[in-house]
Amino acid sequence: MDLAYIPSPSTGVLHLGPLPLRGYAFCIIIGVFVGVWYGGKRWVARGGKVGTVADIAVWAVPFGLVGGRLYHVITDYQLYFSEGENWVDAFKIWEGGLGIWGAIALGAVGAWIGCRRRGIPLPAYADAIAPGIVLAQAIGRWGNWFNQELYGKPTDLPWALKISAGPNREAGLYHPTFLYESLWCVAVALFVVWADRRFKLGHGRVFALYVAAYCVGRAWIEYMRVDEAHHILGLRLNVWTAALVFLLAVAYIVISSRLRPGREEIVEPDLEAKADGDGAGKTDAKADAKTATGSDAKADATSDAKPAGTSGGKSGKDAATDTATDSPAGAGKTGKG
């Protein structure tokens, strides 16, 4: 008798009146919100503008969902296009089936478009949102729990996952690989944040570190899974994918560190331009004030000096003549000395 195990939900759908709330979709949505929120905090801490991460996510998230679904459908095409299957099910994303590799790849294309529209370097944006992405993955993995999918080999461990009988699955106790991956993603997020603070990573290296660390965990977790998958040389396709992506991420870290060491000082150029404009405006205003002050002082000095050499607006010569004419002593004198 098994005394301890993790139960699975009896249903993956909750009905709020006429509206169905699917556990899988709910976890994905919550994950996206958490990822964007945390990514936004990191972006602002790096000198970016509030709301920039969310604006770019408007491009990245839809692209990521499409990419994740495409990767799943392409690598598991037999679930939708083999005899007896309905190809329309390929569009039922709420039933599960998102490949992280496709989600990140096509999501990066969407992020690139959003960054280009705002004049922001994609590597800086990727570094800011990397921990948020992996936290979103940690939350999204619980959607597999609602769908009773992506479990591992049979086990009698106290934390075994109880799976009920259903299409393409047998009742029993299995390794909760969805839980393993969720916890691994949380650990990766903490590790990436620590490394970023410790080594001041930049130019896309935070994102590359997240990718490399995730691939390490995904490889051994993938090896435990028992769901149907394509194999190459005895290994599941996703194991090979994880190994290849890991090598690419490590290569990027090494090459980028040599070519562009350090971290970006400016992540959002429009803020820099605004700061320069404000500084220039202050400098011009200061110069104008100085010029005006000098001109006023010069004018005042001229006004003060003018009465000393004039009399009633006349020249010194005219004033002397008037004085001689008006003087009683001078009236009776001749020009003889």
Phi, psi and chi 1 to 4 in degrees:
 res  aa     phi    psi   chi1   chi2   chi3   chi4
   1 MET       -  132.3  179.4  179.4  178.9      -
   2 ASP   -87.4  118.8  -62.0  -57.9      -      -
   3 LEU   -88.8  -22.2  -60.8  178.9      -      -
   4 ALA  -142.0  136.7      -      -      -      -
   5 TYR  -168.4  166.1   57.6   84.0      -      -
   6 ILE   -93.4  118.1  -59.8  173.5      -      -
   7 PRO   -74.4  154.6   29.3  -34.5      -      -
   8 SER  -101.1  149.7  -68.4      -      -      -
   9 PRO   -61.3  142.9  -20.6   32.9      -      -
  10 SER   -70.1  -23.4   58.6      -      -      -
  11 THR  -148.2  151.9  179.0      -      -      -
  12 GLY  -100.3   10.5      -      -      -      -
  13 VAL  -132.5  132.5 -176.1      -      -      -
  14 LEU  -113.9  135.6  -66.3  176.7      -      -
  15 HIS  -102.7  117.1  -69.3  -84.1      -      -
  16 LEU   -99.1   85.6  -59.0  178.3      -      -
  17 GLY    68.9 -127.4      -      -      -      -
  18 PRO   -83.1   -5.9   29.6  -34.3      -      -
  19 LEU   -96.4  124.1  -60.6  176.6      -      -
  20 PRO   -84.9  130.1   28.9  -31.5      -      -
  21 LEU  -108.8  105.4  178.0   61.0      -      -
  22 ARG   -87.4  131.6  -58.2 -177.6 -177.1  -83.3
  23 GLY   -59.0  -39.8      -      -      -      -
  24 TYR   -62.1  -49.8 -175.1   87.1      -      -
  25 ALA   -64.9  -38.1      -      -      -      -
  26 PHE   -61.3  -43.7 -179.8   74.3      -      -
  27 CYS   -64.6  -39.9  -68.8      -      -      -
  28 ILE   -63.1  -44.2  -63.8  -64.3      -      -
  29 ILE   -64.8  -45.6  -67.1  171.4      -      -
  30 ILE   -61.8  -40.8  -64.6  -61.5      -      -
  31 GLY   -61.0  -42.0      -      -      -      -
  32 VAL   -62.9  -44.8  168.9      -      -      -
  33 PHE   -62.5  -43.8  -86.8  102.1      -      -
  34 VAL   -63.9  -43.5  169.9      -      -      -
  35 GLY   -62.0  -45.1      -      -      -      -
  36 VAL   -66.8  -41.0  171.4      -      -      -
  37 TRP   -61.9  -49.4  167.0   77.1      -      -
  38 TYR   -70.3  -38.0 -172.0   52.6      -      -
  39 GLY   -61.3  -37.9      -      -      -      -
  40 GLY   -64.4  -40.3      -      -      -      -
  41 LYS   -62.5  -43.1  -71.4  176.5   63.6   68.3
  42 ARG   -67.8  -36.6  -76.7  175.8   50.4   82.9
  43 TRP   -64.3  -44.8 -179.4 -105.3      -      -
  44 VAL   -65.0  -39.2  172.1      -      -      -
  45 ALA   -62.5  -26.2      -      -      -      -
  46 ARG   -88.2    1.6  -71.5 -161.2  169.1 -159.1
  47 GLY   104.6    8.9      -      -      -      -
  48 GLY   -85.2  179.2      -      -      -      -
  49 LYS   -96.0  142.1 -174.7  178.5  178.8 -179.2
  50 VAL   -61.0  133.6  175.4      -      -      -
  51 GLY    93.7  -11.5      -      -      -      -
  52 THR   -65.8  -44.9  -64.7      -      -      -
  53 VAL   -60.7  -43.6  168.2      -      -      -
  54 ALA   -64.8  -39.4      -      -      -      -
  55 ASP   -62.6  -43.0  -69.3  -16.2      -      -
  56 ILE   -72.8  -30.5  -63.3  176.1      -      -
  57 ALA   -63.3  -25.2      -      -      -      -
  58 VAL   -59.2  -30.1  171.5      -      -      -
  59 TRP   -88.0  -44.4  -71.6   89.9      -      -
  60 ALA   -69.1  -42.3      -      -      -      -
  61 VAL   -64.9  -50.6  172.3      -      -      -
  62 PRO   -60.1  -41.9  -23.4   34.8      -      -
  63 PHE   -61.0  -40.9  -87.7   72.5      -      -
  64 GLY   -64.7  -41.0      -      -      -      -
  65 LEU   -63.6  -43.7  -68.8  174.1      -      -
  66 VAL   -64.3  -43.8  172.1      -      -      -
  67 GLY   -64.1  -40.8      -      -      -      -
  68 GLY   -63.4  -40.7      -      -      -      -
  69 ARG   -69.5  -41.2 -171.4   59.4  174.6  178.3
  70 LEU   -61.1  -43.3  -77.3  174.7      -      -
  71 TYR   -61.7  -43.1 -178.4   88.3      -      -
  72 HIS   -63.7  -46.6  166.9   71.6      -      -
  73 VAL   -66.1  -39.2  172.0      -      -      -
  74 ILE   -68.5  -42.5  -68.4  172.8      -      -
  75 THR   -81.6  -17.2   56.1      -      -      -
  76 ASP  -125.7   45.3  -69.5  -50.2      -      -
  77 TYR   -60.2  -28.3   61.2   87.7      -      -
  78 GLN   -64.1  -20.7   71.0  -78.4   -5.2      -
  79 LEU   -73.4  -15.2  -60.5  177.5      -      -
  80 TYR  -126.8  -23.6  -52.9   99.9      -      -
  81 PHE  -122.1    3.2  -58.7  104.9      -      -
  82 SER   -82.4  171.3   58.5      -      -      -
  83 GLU   -62.0  132.3 -173.6  176.9   -5.4      -
  84 GLY    90.4   -7.1      -      -      -      -
  85 GLU   -98.9  156.9  -57.8  -65.6  -17.1      -
  86 ASN  -105.6  115.0 -173.3   -1.0      -      -
  87 TRP   -63.9  -20.3   62.6  -89.3      -      -
  88 VAL   -62.4  -27.5  176.7      -      -      -
  89 ASP   -62.2  -17.8  -67.5  -18.8      -      -
  90 ALA   -63.4  -21.7      -      -      -      -
  91 PHE   -92.1   -6.1  -63.7   95.9      -      -
  92 LYS   -85.6   74.1  -62.4  179.0  179.5  178.9
  93 ILE   -66.1  -25.1 -168.5  172.5      -      -
  94 TRP   -69.1  -15.1   56.5   86.4      -      -
  95 GLU   -85.3    1.9  -67.2 -176.7   -6.0      -
  96 GLY   101.7  159.0      -      -      -      -
  97 GLY   113.6   73.5      -      -      -      -
  98 LEU  -129.8  122.8  -72.6  175.1      -      -
  99 GLY   -90.0  120.7      -      -      -      -
 100 ILE   -60.6  -32.9 -174.2   61.6      -      -
 101 TRP   -63.1  -45.0  -44.2  111.8      -      -
 102 GLY   -70.0  -35.4      -      -      -      -
 103 ALA   -63.4  -44.1      -      -      -      -
 104 ILE   -69.3  -42.3  -65.3  -62.3      -      -
 105 ALA   -63.3  -53.0      -      -      -      -
 106 LEU   -76.5  -30.1 -152.9   54.6      -      -
 107 GLY   -61.7  -34.9      -      -      -      -
 108 ALA   -65.0  -34.6      -      -      -      -
 109 VAL   -64.2  -45.1  174.8      -      -      -
 110 GLY   -62.2  -41.5      -      -      -      -
 111 ALA   -63.6  -38.0      -      -      -      -
 112 TRP   -62.3  -41.8  175.3   79.3      -      -
 113 ILE   -62.5  -46.8  -65.0  173.9      -      -
 114 GLY   -62.8  -41.3      -      -      -      -
 115 CYS   -65.8  -40.8  -73.0      -      -      -
 116 ARG   -63.7  -37.4 -175.4  175.4  177.4   83.0
 117 ARG   -66.5  -26.3  -71.1  168.2   60.7   87.8
 118 ARG  -105.0    0.6  -63.3 -179.1   68.6   96.5
 119 GLY    69.6   34.5      -      -      -      -
 120 ILE  -109.7  137.8  -66.9  172.2      -      -
 121 PRO   -69.4  127.8   23.3  -32.6      -      -
 122 LEU   -59.2  -42.4  177.9   60.5      -      -
 123 PRO   -57.7  -39.7  -27.2   37.0      -      -
 124 ALA   -65.5  -41.6      -      -      -      -
 125 TYR   -63.9  -43.5  179.2   81.0      -      -
 126 ALA   -62.2  -38.8      -      -      -      -
 127 ASP   -63.6  -38.5  -76.9  -14.6      -      -
 128 ALA   -68.4  -38.0      -      -      -      -
 129 ILE   -94.8   -6.0   64.9  171.5      -      -
 130 ALA   -55.2  -51.4      -      -      -      -
 131 PRO   -62.4  -33.6  -21.4   34.2      -      -
 132 GLY   -65.9  -37.0      -      -      -      -
 133 ILE   -63.0  -46.1  -69.1  177.3      -      -
 134 VAL   -71.0  -29.0   74.3      -      -      -
 135 LEU   -68.1  -37.6  -74.0  177.1      -      -
 136 ALA   -62.2  -38.4      -      -      -      -
 137 GLN   -63.4  -40.8  -69.1  177.6 -122.6      -
 138 ALA   -60.3  -40.8      -      -      -      -
 139 ILE   -74.4  -41.5  -63.0  171.6      -      -
 140 GLY   -63.1  -29.2      -      -      -      -
 141 ARG   -61.7  -24.4  -88.4  -55.4  175.0 -157.5
 142 TRP   -70.0  -14.8  -76.2   86.7      -      -
 143 GLY   -64.0  -31.4      -      -      -      -
 144 ASN   -66.6  -30.0  -57.6  128.6      -      -
 145 TRP   -64.3  -43.3  177.4   61.3      -      -
 146 PHE   -62.9  -35.0  -79.5   99.3      -      -
 147 ASN   -89.8   -1.4  -73.6   -9.0      -      -
 148 GLN    52.2   59.8  -63.1 -165.5   47.0      -
 149 GLU  -141.0  167.6   59.5 -173.7    5.4      -
 150 LEU    57.7   47.5  -57.6 -170.8      -      -
 151 TYR  -101.4  170.3   46.6   85.8      -      -
 152 GLY  -102.9 -151.9      -      -      -      -
 153 LYS   -74.3  160.1  -59.9  174.4 -177.9  178.6
 154 PRO   -59.8  144.9  -24.9   35.3      -      -
 155 THR  -155.0  158.5 -177.6      -      -      -
 156 ASP  -114.8   19.7   56.4   -2.0      -      -
 157 LEU   -66.1  153.8  -68.4  171.4      -      -
 158 PRO   -60.3  -24.7  -22.5   32.4      -      -
 159 TRP  -100.2   23.8   56.9   83.2      -      -
 160 ALA   -62.3  149.3      -      -      -      -
 161 LEU   -97.1  126.6  175.7   66.7      -      -
 162 LYS   -87.2  121.7 -174.4  175.2 -177.0  179.3
 163 ILE  -111.7  133.2  -63.4  -65.1      -      -
 164 SER   -89.0  161.1   61.5      -      -      -
 165 ALA   -67.9  142.0      -      -      -      -
 166 GLY  -171.1 -173.9      -      -      -      -
 167 PRO   -60.2  126.1  -21.8   32.1      -      -
 168 ASN    62.8   25.5  -58.1  -41.1      -      -
 169 ARG  -152.5  150.3   65.7  172.3 -173.4 -105.2
 170 GLU  -111.5  144.8  -63.5 -178.8    2.8      -
 171 ALA   -66.2  144.8      -      -      -      -
 172 GLY   160.9 -173.8      -      -      -      -
 173 LEU  -109.8  129.0  -62.0  176.1      -      -
 174 TYR  -135.0  163.6  -59.2   89.0      -      -
 175 HIS   -63.8  129.9  -83.3  -75.6      -      -
 176 PRO   -80.8   74.7   30.9  -34.3      -      -
 177 THR   -63.6  -26.3   50.7      -      -      -
 178 PHE   -62.9  -39.0   84.5   89.3      -      -
 179 LEU   -69.4  -40.3  177.5   59.5      -      -
 180 TYR   -58.5  -45.3  -62.5  160.9      -      -
 181 GLU   -69.2  -36.8 -175.8  167.5  -21.2      -
 182 SER   -61.0  -46.5  179.8      -      -      -
 183 LEU   -66.3  -38.7  -64.7  175.1      -      -
 184 TRP   -61.7  -40.2 -178.8  -97.5      -      -
 185 CYS   -63.8  -40.3  -73.0      -      -      -
 186 VAL   -62.4  -43.0  173.1      -      -      -
 187 ALA   -62.7  -40.2      -      -      -      -
 188 VAL   -63.1  -42.6  168.7      -      -      -
 189 ALA   -59.7  -45.9      -      -      -      -
 190 LEU   -63.9  -41.2  -64.7  174.6      -      -
 191 PHE   -64.8  -43.1  169.8   66.7      -      -
 192 VAL   -65.9  -42.1  168.6      -      -      -
 193 VAL   -62.8  -43.5  170.4      -      -      -
 194 TRP   -61.4  -48.6  169.3   82.4      -      -
 195 ALA   -62.2  -37.8      -      -      -      -
 196 ASP   -64.1  -42.9 -173.5   26.5      -      -
 197 ARG   -71.1  -36.7  -67.1  176.1  178.2  176.1
 198 ARG   -73.5  -41.8  174.1   66.1  176.7   81.1
 199 PHE  -110.6    1.5  -58.0  105.6      -      -
 200 LYS    52.7   57.1  -57.7  -62.3 -178.4 -178.3
 201 LEU   -73.7  150.3  -58.3  174.6      -      -
 202 GLY  -157.2 -177.1      -      -      -      -
 203 HIS    56.7   39.0  -59.4  -72.6      -      -
 204 GLY    89.2   -1.2      -      -      -      -
 205 ARG   -75.1  -26.8  -71.0 -172.7  -72.3  -83.7
 206 VAL   -64.0  -45.3  177.2      -      -      -
 207 PHE   -64.0  -42.8 -173.5   83.3      -      -
 208 ALA   -64.1  -37.1      -      -      -      -
 209 LEU   -65.3  -41.3 -178.6   62.5      -      -
 210 TYR   -59.7  -44.9  138.4   65.4      -      -
 211 VAL   -62.2  -46.1  171.4      -      -      -
 212 ALA   -63.3  -45.3      -      -      -      -
 213 ALA   -65.5  -40.4      -      -      -      -
 214 TYR   -63.0  -41.2  171.0   74.9      -      -
 215 CYS   -61.9  -36.2  -71.7      -      -      -
 216 VAL   -59.6  -48.0  171.6      -      -      -
 217 GLY   -69.5  -39.0      -      -      -      -
 218 ARG   -63.8  -33.7  179.1   59.1 -175.1  -93.4
 219 ALA   -63.5  -48.7      -      -      -      -
 220 TRP   -76.5  -29.8   68.2  -94.6      -      -
 221 ILE   -69.6  -40.9  -67.0  171.9      -      -
 222 GLU   -60.3  -36.0 -172.8   74.6   22.5      -
 223 TYR   -64.9  -23.8 -173.1   75.0      -      -
 224 MET   -85.3  -17.7  -62.4  177.7   63.0      -
 225 ARG   -73.4  152.9  -74.3  168.3   50.7  172.8
 226 VAL  -121.4    2.0  -65.4      -      -      -
 227 ASP   -70.7  161.1   52.9  -57.0      -      -
 228 GLU   -62.7  136.0 -175.2  178.3   -2.7      -
 229 ALA  -159.1  158.1      -      -      -      -
 230 HIS   -77.4  144.9  -64.0  -73.8      -      -
 231 HIS  -120.5  143.3  -72.2   72.0      -      -
 232 ILE  -127.7  119.1  -59.2  175.9      -      -
 233 LEU    53.3   39.8  -61.0  177.8      -      -
 234 GLY    83.7   -4.1      -      -      -      -
 235 LEU  -113.1  147.3  -66.0  177.3      -      -
 236 ARG   -63.7  148.8  -66.3  167.4   64.4   94.8
 237 LEU   -55.2  -41.3  174.6   61.3      -      -
 238 ASN   -69.7  -22.5  -78.5  -27.1      -      -
 239 VAL   -67.3  -45.3  174.2      -      -      -
 240 TRP   -63.6  -40.6  -71.6  104.3      -      -
 241 THR   -62.2  -44.1  -55.5      -      -      -
 242 ALA   -61.8  -41.0      -      -      -      -
 243 ALA   -64.8  -44.6      -      -      -      -
 244 LEU   -64.6  -46.7  176.0   60.2      -      -
 245 VAL   -65.1  -36.3  174.1      -      -      -
 246 PHE   -59.4  -46.9  170.5   81.4      -      -
 247 LEU   -62.7  -41.0  -66.6  175.3      -      -
 248 LEU   -64.7  -40.7  -67.6  174.6      -      -
 249 ALA   -65.3  -43.4      -      -      -      -
 250 VAL   -64.4  -41.9  171.7      -      -      -
 251 ALA   -60.9  -40.6      -      -      -      -
 252 TYR   -62.9  -42.9  179.8   88.0      -      -
 253 ILE   -60.0  -45.9  -66.7  173.8      -      -
 254 VAL   -65.9  -49.8  173.4      -      -      -
 255 ILE   -67.2  -42.8  -63.2  173.1      -      -
 256 SER   -64.8  -36.9  174.3      -      -      -
 257 SER   -62.5  -33.6  -61.3      -      -      -
 258 ARG   -80.1  -38.2  -65.9  177.8  178.8  176.4
 259 LEU   -81.5  -38.6  -64.1  179.0      -      -
 260 ARG  -137.4   74.7  -52.4 -174.9   70.1 -176.1
 261 PRO   -68.2  163.3   26.3  -34.8      -      -
 262 GLY    82.0 -161.6      -      -      -      -
 263 ARG  -130.7  152.5  176.0 -173.1  -71.8  179.9
 264 GLU   -62.1  136.2  -59.0   92.4  -20.5      -
 265 GLU   -84.6  -32.7  -65.7 -176.8    0.4      -
 266 ILE  -120.7  123.6  -59.3  -63.3      -      -
 267 VAL  -107.0  -19.2  -63.8      -      -      -
 268 GLU  -132.6   96.7 -161.2  151.0    3.4      -
 269 PRO   -57.3  -32.0  -24.4   34.1      -      -
 270 ASP   -64.7  -29.2   61.5  -28.4      -      -
 271 LEU   -69.8  -37.0  -67.3 -177.2      -      -
 272 GLU   -65.4  -42.7 -179.6 -171.7   20.3      -
 273 ALA   -62.7  -39.5      -      -      -      -
 274 LYS   -65.0  -42.1 -177.8  179.8  179.1 -178.9
 275 ALA   -63.5  -41.5      -      -      -      -
 276 ASP   -64.9  -40.2  -68.8  -15.4      -      -
 277 GLY   -64.3  -42.3      -      -      -      -
 278 ASP   -63.2  -41.7  -67.5  -17.8      -      -
 279 GLY   -65.2  -40.9      -      -      -      -
 280 ALA   -66.2  -39.0      -      -      -      -
 281 GLY   -63.2  -42.4      -      -      -      -
 282 LYS   -64.5  -39.8  -68.3  179.3  180.0  178.6
 283 THR   -63.9  -44.2  -58.0      -      -      -
 284 ASP   -63.9  -41.2  -66.9  -17.9      -      -
 285 ALA   -63.8  -39.9      -      -      -      -
 286 LYS   -64.7  -43.4 -173.5  175.5 -179.4  179.7
 287 ALA   -63.7  -41.6      -      -      -      -
 288 ASP   -63.6  -42.0  -67.9  -17.4      -      -
 289 ALA   -64.0  -40.0      -      -      -      -
 290 LYS   -65.1  -42.9 -174.9  175.8 -179.6 -179.8
 291 THR   -63.3  -43.7  -57.8      -      -      -
 292 ALA   -64.3  -41.4      -      -      -      -
 293 THR   -62.6  -43.3  -57.6      -      -      -
 294 GLY   -63.4  -41.1      -      -      -      -
 295 SER   -65.7  -42.0  -60.8      -      -      -
 296 ASP   -63.9  -41.3  -68.3  -17.2      -      -
 297 ALA   -64.4  -39.9      -      -      -      -
 298 LYS   -65.0  -41.4 -174.7  176.3 -179.2 -179.8
 299 ALA   -64.6  -41.1      -      -      -      -
 300 ASP   -64.4  -40.9  -68.4  -18.0      -      -
 301 ALA   -63.9  -39.8      -      -      -      -
 302 THR   -65.0  -41.0  -56.9      -      -      -
 303 SER   -65.9  -38.3  -61.4      -      -      -
 304 ASP   -68.2  -34.8  -68.3  -18.8      -      -
 305 ALA   -78.2  -22.4      -      -      -      -
 306 LYS   -65.5  -47.4 -174.4  175.6 -179.0 -179.7
 307 PRO   -61.4  -27.7  -26.4   37.0      -      -
 308 ALA   -64.9  -27.9      -      -      -      -
 309 GLY  -111.9   10.5      -      -      -      -
 310 THR  -132.4  164.3   61.0      -      -      -
 311 SER  -145.0  109.5  175.7      -      -      -
 312 GLY    62.5   28.3      -      -      -      -
 313 GLY    83.9    5.3      -      -      -      -
 314 LYS   -97.8  165.4  -62.6  179.7  179.4 -179.5
 315 SER   -77.8  167.5   65.9      -      -      -
 316 GLY   -60.6  -38.7      -      -      -      -
 317 LYS   -63.1  -43.6 -176.9  176.5 -180.0 -178.9
 318 ASP   -65.0  -37.9  -67.2  -19.6      -      -
 319 ALA   -66.1  -39.3      -      -      -      -
 320 ALA   -64.5  -40.8      -      -      -      -
 321 THR   -61.8  -45.5  -57.4      -      -      -
 322 ASP   -61.9  -38.2  -69.7  -15.8      -      -
 323 THR   -66.7  -41.8  -57.6      -      -      -
 324 ALA   -65.9  -36.1      -      -      -      -
 325 THR   -71.4  -41.0  -57.1      -      -      -
 326 ASP   -78.3  -17.9  -66.2  -20.0      -      -
 327 SER   -74.2  131.2  172.6      -      -      -
 328 PRO   -63.9  -36.3  -24.1   33.6      -      -
 329 ALA   -67.4  -34.8      -      -      -      -
 330 GLY   -80.0  -16.1      -      -      -      -
 331 ALA   -68.3  -30.3      -      -      -      -
 332 GLY  -100.8    9.0      -      -      -      -
 333 LYS   -95.2  151.4  -68.9 -175.2  177.0  179.9
 334 THR   -99.7  178.5   63.8      -      -      -
 335 GLY   -74.3   -8.0      -      -      -      -
 336 LYS   -75.7  138.7 -175.2 -172.6  -77.0 -171.8
 337 GLY   -84.5      -      -      -      -      -
